[in-house]
C-alpha cells in the first residue's frame, strides 16, 4: 500500500484495521545474488538502492536482532555535510542531497527537518578554521554561512556569550543541516526495499562465512547456510567480530558513545548547536526533548552503555555553553558501539577476500551518512567499482598513506 | 570503572589516559634504509591493525593524574569487568625476546573490580 493522505483517510474511516504489515517476514532462501549482513540504516539503505538503482532484487538483508535496533536507533539524529577534506566532503554532500529527497523516494515520513546546524567558534584562530571549512564546503557544492556574534545573539540568546575563558564569537552555519526521525529511516528503507522484493530476515545471526577456494560464497547463520554471489558487511560496532570469521584484522576499534535526552520542553533550540571549546552538541526533538551528547568514553567496549565520568563531562559542556540547561532534568541516556577507524574516516571497499565487501569505520558519524553509504555501497556491490565520491574510502589506505584524517590526531581511534 | 592499581590500590578510571591494545608494547623494528615489504607490513600492522576482540582485552592505561605509571589492564569489554592489572614494565619483561605481536600471558589473580 502506498502511504498518502488518502490512505490515512481511508484507513481512518475503517478504524485503522486495514493497514498491511510494513514489510514481510520471509524465511531465508538457500541462495541469493547478494546478501547484506546488518539490518541497520546502512544495510537497509544499501539493499534499497541495490534494488531501486541497480535492479538487483534477489537479495537479502540478514539482521542478528531486529532491524534498526543498533546505532540507527541510538544516535542523535543529526544530518550535515560540513566536512573539510576533499575525500569526505563530496561524499557527505551527496548524502545530504539524498536526505532531501528521501521521503518522496521511499514513500515514508522520516521527518527530515533542515533546521540548520551551527558550529560555534570562540577565538580568531577558530574563526579562520571555520571560514576555511566553509569555503571547502562551498567548493563542493554545499552551503555554508559565517554568523557573527550579533546574528547569534538574535538566534540563540540563551548561549553563554560572555564566558571569560571561551566567549562566543560566532559560528559556521549550514542551513541545510538538521535532524531526522532516526527510527523512521530504518523503517522507511526496510519497507521500500521489501516492496521491491528484498528479503529482510530478522533474528538471523551470521556465525561464519562459507569459503570456496579462498572466495566467499555465502554465510553460515543460526537459520542455516545461505549462499550468495556477493556478501556485503555493514555491521558497525561488530565489524571486527564478524570479519574475524573471514580471517581479517582491521584498522578498527570498537568504542562506546553515550547520548542523552532531557524531559520534553517547549520549543527552545532553533537547530543543532555544537560547542567549539569542548565536545558537546545539542538539538531539540520534535517531541521537545533536548537531545545531546559529547565524547566517546575512550576505551574499547562492546557494552551498549557507558560510564559516569563522560556523563559528567558532557553535562559540564552543556552547562558551560548554555547554563539554562541545568534546569532541565535528564530523562534517558544510552550507549551505542562505534566502529572507530584509525583516521576517523570510513571504508566502503572490497576486502582481500573475493566476494566479500565491507562498509565500516563510520566512527560516531554514521547516521548522517546513511543514504550516501547505502548509495555508494550498492554501487560497489553491483558494479565492483567504487562510486566516484567514495574513492577515498579504501581499506588499504594506511598502507598507501592516503589517509583521511579530518582531526589530524593520527592512528589513535579514541581521539577522533 | 575502578582500576586496582598494583601500587596505589583502587583508583578511578578517570585518572587514567587510555592508549589501546597491549600488543602496542611489542613494537617491531622500524624499517631502516630501503624498507622491504616485509618490515613495512609488520610496521603497518603494528600501528594500524587491531584484534578488537569481543571479550577479554589486554590494554594499556597511563596513570596520568597519579603516579604516571603505565599499566596493563585485562578487562572484559562487554561487562567492563577488570580481571587483572599489572605494571606495563613488569608485563613486558617475560616477553622481551618474542617477536609475535599478540602473545597472551596468564592474567594475574586477585584483581578487584
Boltz contact constraints between the chains, C-beta under 6 A:
constraints:
  - contact:
      token1: [A, 240]
      token2: [B, 52]
      max_distance: 6.0
  - contact:
      token1: [A, 241]
      token2: [B, 54]
      max_distance: 6.0
  - contact:
      token1: [A, 249]
      token2: [B, 49]
      max_distance: 6.0
  - contact:
      token1: [A, 251]
      token2: [B, 48]
      max_distance: 6.0
  - contact:
      token1: [A, 251]
      token2: [B, 49]
      max_distance: 6.0
  - contact:
      token1: [A, 252]
      token2: [B, 52]
      max_distance: 6.0
  - contact:
      token1: [A, 253]
      token2: [B, 50]
      max_distance: 6.0
  - contact:
      token1: [A, 253]
      token2: [B, 52]
      max_distance: 6.0
  - contact:
      token1: [A, 254]
      token2: [B, 52]
      max_distance: 6.0
  - contact:
      token1: [A, 298]
      token2: [B, 18]
      max_distance: 6.0
  - contact:
      token1: [A, 299]
      token2: [B, 18]
      max_distance: 6.0
  - contact:
      token1: [A, 300]
      token2: [B, 57]
      max_distance: 6.0
  - contact:
      token1: [A, 300]
      token2: [B, 77]
      max_distance: 6.0
  - contact:
      token1: [A, 301]
      token2: [B, 77]
      max_distance: 6.0
  - contact:
      token1: [A, 302]
      token2: [B, 54]
      max_distance: 6.0
  - contact:
      token1: [A, 302]
      token2: [B, 77]
      max_distance: 6.0
  - contact:
      token1: [A, 302]
      token2: [B, 78]
      max_distance: 6.0
  - contact:
      token1: [A, 303]
      token2: [B, 78]
      max_distance: 6.0
  - contact:
      token1: [A, 303]
      token2: [B, 80]
      max_distance: 6.0
  - contact:
      token1: [A, 307]
      token2: [B, 1]
      max_distance: 6.0
  - contact:
      token1: [A, 309]
      token2: [B, 14]
      max_distance: 6.0
  - contact:
      token1: [A, 342]
      token2: [B, 48]
      max_distance: 6.0
  - contact:
      token1: [A, 398]
      token2: [B, 48]
      max_distance: 6.0
  - contact:
      token1: [A, 399]
      token2: [B, 44]
      max_distance: 6.0
  - contact:
      token1: [A, 411]
      token2: [B, 47]
      max_distance: 6.0
  - contact:
      token1: [A, 411]
      token2: [B, 48]
      max_distance: 6.0
  - contact:
      token1: [A, 414]
      token2: [B, 18]
      max_distance: 6.0
